[in-house]
Amino acid sequence: MREDIFYKKTFCFKLTGKGKVSKMRKDILSKLVAPVKGNQGIAFVTMLVVSTVLSMGAAAYFVQSAQEAGTIQNRVDSTQALYAAETAIEYAKYQLKTDETKWSNWTTQTVDSPGVDTPTQVDFTYDAGLNKGIIIATAFDANGVPLRKIKVEVGKGNSYNDPETKTTFAKAACSCEGGVTISGSSGGGGMGGGMGGGGGGIIVDSYLSSEGGYSVGGCSDHDQENGDIGANTWVDISAGKIYGDVTALGDYTASGSSSKVYHDVTVDGSIVLDNRAIIYGNADVQLDYTGNYRTKLYGDLTYGGTYSLGSQAHIYGAKIQQNPNQNFPEDICPCDLDLSGMIEYTRTNNDNSQIDPAYLFDMDGDGNFTDFKIAGNDVYELPGGVYNFSSFVATGNSHVDVTQEVVVYLDTINDPTAELKIAGHASVGVTTGFHCCMRTADANARNLRIYSDTTGPVTIVGNGLFAGTIYAPYSSNFSMTGNSEVFGAIVANSIGMVGNSKIHYDESAKVKEDLPVPGADGPSVDVIAWEELDPFDTQY
């Protein structure tokens, strides 16, 4: 006998004999198969389809839930990274506010933030010429991949004890009380007129260090013509070329054919020109104008009193009489900045420890080595920072290199008459050269600022060269002699220029912030612009 197996769905039946099914077994089979015959079979198929769809839906739900959980976590990480970057920005602003040196000596720092495994990196770059900087904060995930990056542009605002916004170095030379006296040789121009070249007479002109160094040559004895002079009292020139304006609260007097002002003269007193003196611009005088022998005024004369002309004297422009200007400024030069707070603070908060001890001396024997002095053929690079010195002296053939921002406070606590002196062939912050028939000078006045409350002299003599700004409103006298030159700006009690000395005003020194000092009351950090960058941006 043969047995076969017949499968119907999940049921198994035996077939006996020659393939015939017994009656009883037929009955059972018919009862089992009957329910799936006809229209009633659709329900069973529908059940299978619904089950499949539900299974697929459940699977999709679990996948989507997992994806949403990941997305939510990514959003949380990104938000925390943004907060971390903003925290780092605030940290950087605090550092810049409380430590003046950070503006010029920033090193990459990291900041820890709650909820962020990897510290946030913060960088800062500063443009001294524009007086503003850029803070970049980059926040990372746990694997060190950048998530958020913020760029904030900030400006260096008003500083400690300086509530007003002042443009301190707006002129090449500004005298507080003692007037400006210019008495030079009658030498001509040309290449010998600048940078220790010997000759050329006194020249006051300008340049812009942010666009390149100072240069003269060929038939020109000057660079640019914004070398303005100001005085809260009077200005007297017996020989000198002023490539700029002259403004004074007192009188302006000039004598000699080498006495020339190439722009305007504006005074609250009178103007007296003698012996071929020339004004190429306009003259605005509150009182009287007197033009004596062969003097010339090429522009217009506006006067409040009277005017008179001597033999062969000329006024080529219009003559306009008007009532005296009652709105003439009370001060031309900013001589009221209070230095006491900054100087007192920097007695104990300074970077003097960065200076090579070989250049610090105790000149008055009080045990404090705060006198900076360099001589002979020594060359020294002054580190960036804020310093408190009793005196600053460079003589011989010495050279002081200044490539970072340096602020020096001359302190009178040890010696009220301590001096600031550049003499011999010494140079501070200036590198000169000769290129293609042009004498050149690499000199950025913004790199070095000296503030002094000393009543001692400030002298740049011989062939001394100085690049920087000097604020010394109480000094007994600021004097330049010989072939000395200043690349920058001067504010002093009185200003005297003799021989072939020259002031080249660095127009980049004209900024509305002054008196920097480290500490909690340091310069404000003013936000100019805020921007979020692509975290993978390699430009910053």
Protein Blocks (a to p, Z undefined) as FASTA:
>chain_A
ZZddddehjbccddehjhpacfklmmmmmmmmmmmgcjllmmmmmmmmmmmmmmmmmmmm
mmmmmmmmmmmmmmmmmmmmmmmmmmmmmmmmmmmmmmmklmmmcccdddddehiabacd
ddddddfklopacdddddddfkopafbdcdddddddddehilbacdfblcfbdcfklopa
ddddfbdedjklgghlggjiaadddddfknoccddehjbfbfbdcbccddfkbcddfbdc
debddddfbdcddedjklccfbdcddfbdcddeehiacfbdcddfkbcdddehiacfbdc
ddfkbcdddehiacfbdcddddddfkbcfbfbdckbcfklmmmmmmmmccklmpcfklgc
cfkonopacbccdehjbdcdddedddddfbdcdehjbdcddfbdcdddddfklomkbccd
dehjbcehiacddeehiacddddfklpccddfbfbdcddehjbccedddddfkbfbdcde
hjbdcedddddfbdcdehjaccdddfklmccbehiaedjklccdddfbdcdddfklckZZ
